[in-house]
């Protein structure tokens, strides 16, 4: 059961293995202060058969179909921005953001602006933190 998900996730994680928890580059796993530890093997194979051996090859693989990567990124950013999961009725907005950002080479700023200008974000419902249980208000109110 576990192998099904790991076949998908592991190659991506392994290709980023040279970065430690705070983003510093490392060539060895373990005691990097004394240059001890095992050498890092950042190689793997994506589900489509593409071999990756680090950040550069992972980026190239992801950029072969940028709309897939940007679509997933946009979904995750929308979830954060809305403070809830996405539903089927949010997906046209996600697709529009991805489509519109293509003309700007998928710049991160175009994704953020697309989300902020989207109908789901503009019409989201924000809970009012009130001890008297005030009614819910829309973001525009």
FIGUPA-897838 format. One record per residue (C-alpha): residue number from 0; residue in three letters; x, y, z. Coordinates in Angstrom, 2 decimals, always signed. Layout:
<recs>
[NUM, "ALA", [X, Y, Z]]
...
</recs>
This chain:
<recs>
[0, "UNK", [+0.00, +0.00, +0.00]]
[1, "UNK", [+2.71, +2.48, +0.96]]
[2, "UNK", [+4.76, +1.85, -2.17]]
[3, "UNK", [+2.06, +3.34, -4.41]]
[4, "UNK", [+2.45, +6.81, -2.90]]
[5, "UNK", [+6.18, +6.49, -2.37]]
[6, "UNK", [+6.73, +5.76, -6.09]]
[7, "UNK", [+5.26, +9.20, -6.75]]
[8, "UNK", [+6.79, +11.21, -3.90]]
[9, "UNK", [+10.21, +9.72, -3.25]]
[10, "UNK", [+11.96, +10.79, -6.49]]
[11, "UNK", [+10.90, +14.40, -5.93]]
[12, "UNK", [+12.07, +14.38, -2.32]]
[13, "UNK", [+15.30, +12.56, -3.13]]
[14, "UNK", [+16.18, +15.07, -5.85]]
[15, "UNK", [+16.04, +17.79, -3.16]]
[16, "UNK", [+18.03, +15.76, -0.63]]
[17, "UNK", [+21.16, +17.92, -0.99]]
[18, "UNK", [+19.35, +20.68, +0.89]]
[19, "UNK", [+19.22, +20.40, +4.66]]
[20, "UNK", [+16.29, +21.47, +6.86]]
[21, "UNK", [+17.13, +25.18, +6.52]]
[22, "UNK", [+18.00, +25.07, +2.82]]
[23, "UNK", [+21.79, +24.92, +3.07]]
[24, "UNK", [+23.56, +22.75, +0.49]]
[25, "UNK", [+25.23, +19.58, +1.68]]
[26, "UNK", [+27.06, +16.77, -0.07]]
[27, "UNK", [+26.97, +14.34, +2.82]]
[28, "UNK", [+24.24, +13.13, +5.12]]
[29, "UNK", [+24.91, +13.12, +8.84]]
[30, "UNK", [+27.83, +14.93, +10.47]]
[31, "UNK", [+28.57, +17.73, +8.00]]
[32, "UNK", [+30.68, +19.69, +10.51]]
[33, "UNK", [+33.49, +17.15, +10.27]]
[34, "UNK", [+32.68, +16.22, +6.64]]
[35, "UNK", [+31.71, +12.75, +7.76]]
[36, "UNK", [+28.59, +10.84, +6.89]]
[37, "UNK", [+27.38, +9.12, +3.79]]
[38, "UNK", [+27.42, +10.80, +0.39]]
[39, "UNK", [+23.96, +11.91, -0.69]]
[40, "UNK", [+22.35, +10.08, -3.58]]
[41, "UNK", [+19.79, +12.48, -5.07]]
[42, "UNK", [+18.81, +10.21, -7.94]]
[43, "UNK", [+15.46, +8.69, -8.69]]
[44, "UNK", [+12.94, +8.09, -11.43]]
[45, "UNK", [+9.63, +9.91, -11.83]]
[46, "UNK", [+6.42, +8.04, -12.53]]
[47, "UNK", [+6.69, +8.79, -16.27]]
[48, "UNK", [+10.16, +7.19, -16.39]]
[49, "UNK", [+12.15, +10.45, -16.34]]
[50, "UNK", [+15.40, +10.06, -14.42]]
[51, "UNK", [+16.21, +12.84, -11.94]]
[52, "UNK", [+19.46, +13.29, -10.07]]
[53, "UNK", [+19.09, +16.66, -8.42]]
[54, "UNK", [+17.37, +20.00, -8.56]]
[55, "UNK", [+18.30, +20.83, -12.16]]
[56, "UNK", [+16.88, +17.67, -13.68]]
[57, "UNK", [+13.78, +17.89, -11.46]]
[58, "UNK", [+13.15, +21.45, -12.67]]
[59, "UNK", [+13.57, +20.39, -16.30]]
[60, "UNK", [+11.14, +17.51, -15.79]]
[61, "UNK", [+8.54, +19.75, -14.13]]
[62, "UNK", [+8.88, +22.42, -16.80]]
[63, "UNK", [+8.14, +20.02, -19.64]]
[64, "UNK", [+4.49, +20.45, -18.68]]
[65, "UNK", [+4.44, +23.66, -16.63]]
[66, "UNK", [+0.64, +23.88, -16.52]]
[67, "UNK", [+0.51, +20.71, -14.40]]
[68, "UNK", [+2.98, +22.02, -11.83]]
[69, "UNK", [+1.49, +25.53, -11.84]]
[70, "UNK", [-2.02, +24.09, -11.58]]
[71, "UNK", [-1.12, +22.13, -8.46]]
[72, "UNK", [+0.71, +25.13, -6.99]]
[73, "UNK", [-2.30, +27.36, -7.70]]
[74, "UNK", [-4.64, +24.88, -6.01]]
[75, "UNK", [-2.47, +24.80, -2.89]]
[76, "UNK", [-2.18, +28.60, -2.80]]
[77, "UNK", [-5.97, +28.92, -3.21]]
[78, "UNK", [-6.56, +26.52, -0.31]]
[79, "UNK", [-4.33, +28.71, +1.85]]
[80, "UNK", [-5.90, +31.95, +0.62]]
[81, "UNK", [-9.48, +30.76, +1.10]]
[82, "UNK", [-8.85, +29.01, +4.39]]
[83, "UNK", [-10.74, +25.95, +3.18]]
[84, "UNK", [-10.44, +23.10, +0.75]]
[85, "UNK", [-11.36, +23.52, -2.89]]
[86, "UNK", [-14.58, +22.26, -4.42]]
[87, "UNK", [-15.62, +21.58, -8.00]]
[88, "UNK", [-17.00, +25.10, -8.32]]
[89, "UNK", [-13.56, +26.58, -7.54]]
[90, "UNK", [-11.83, +24.75, -10.37]]
[91, "UNK", [-12.84, +27.13, -13.21]]
[92, "UNK", [-11.13, +29.94, -11.29]]
[93, "UNK", [-8.01, +27.81, -10.78]]
[94, "UNK", [-7.88, +26.96, -14.49]]
[95, "UNK", [-8.37, +30.62, -15.42]]
[96, "UNK", [-5.51, +31.69, -13.15]]
[97, "UNK", [-3.19, +29.10, -14.68]]
[98, "UNK", [-4.28, +30.01, -18.22]]
[99, "UNK", [-3.81, +33.76, -17.59]]
[100, "UNK", [-0.43, +33.28, -15.92]]
[101, "UNK", [+0.89, +31.42, -18.98]]
[102, "UNK", [+1.15, +34.74, -20.86]]
[103, "UNK", [+3.46, +35.97, -18.08]]
[104, "UNK", [+5.62, +32.84, -18.16]]
[105, "UNK", [+3.90, +31.54, -15.02]]
[106, "UNK", [+5.40, +34.21, -12.80]]
[107, "UNK", [+4.63, +33.67, -9.12]]
[108, "UNK", [+3.29, +37.22, -8.87]]
[109, "UNK", [+0.77, +36.47, -11.64]]
[110, "UNK", [-0.53, +33.52, -9.61]]
[111, "UNK", [-0.91, +35.63, -6.46]]
[112, "UNK", [-2.65, +38.45, -8.34]]
[113, "UNK", [-4.89, +35.93, -10.09]]
[114, "UNK", [-5.93, +34.44, -6.77]]
[115, "UNK", [-6.60, +37.84, -5.20]]
[116, "UNK", [-8.72, +38.89, -8.19]]
[117, "UNK", [-10.59, +35.57, -8.39]]
[118, "UNK", [-14.28, +35.24, -7.54]]
[119, "UNK", [-13.72, +32.59, -4.84]]
[120, "UNK", [-11.27, +34.88, -3.05]]
[121, "UNK", [-13.33, +38.04, -3.52]]
[122, "UNK", [-16.50, +36.37, -2.28]]
[123, "UNK", [-15.04, +34.20, +0.44]]
[124, "UNK", [-16.78, +34.12, +3.79]]
[125, "UNK", [-14.79, +35.26, +6.77]]
[126, "UNK", [-15.79, +34.24, +10.27]]
[127, "UNK", [-15.93, +37.16, +12.69]]
[128, "UNK", [-14.10, +36.46, +15.92]]
[129, "UNK", [-16.72, +37.72, +18.34]]
[130, "UNK", [-17.67, +36.26, +21.71]]
[131, "UNK", [-21.34, +37.02, +20.96]]
[132, "UNK", [-21.31, +34.72, +17.90]]
[133, "UNK", [-21.87, +37.47, +15.37]]
[134, "UNK", [-23.21, +36.39, +11.98]]
[135, "UNK", [-20.77, +35.54, +9.22]]
[136, "UNK", [-19.79, +38.38, +6.90]]
[137, "UNK", [-18.40, +38.28, +3.40]]
[138, "UNK", [-14.90, +39.63, +2.84]]
[139, "UNK", [-16.35, +42.66, +1.04]]
[140, "UNK", [-18.47, +43.75, +4.03]]
</recs>
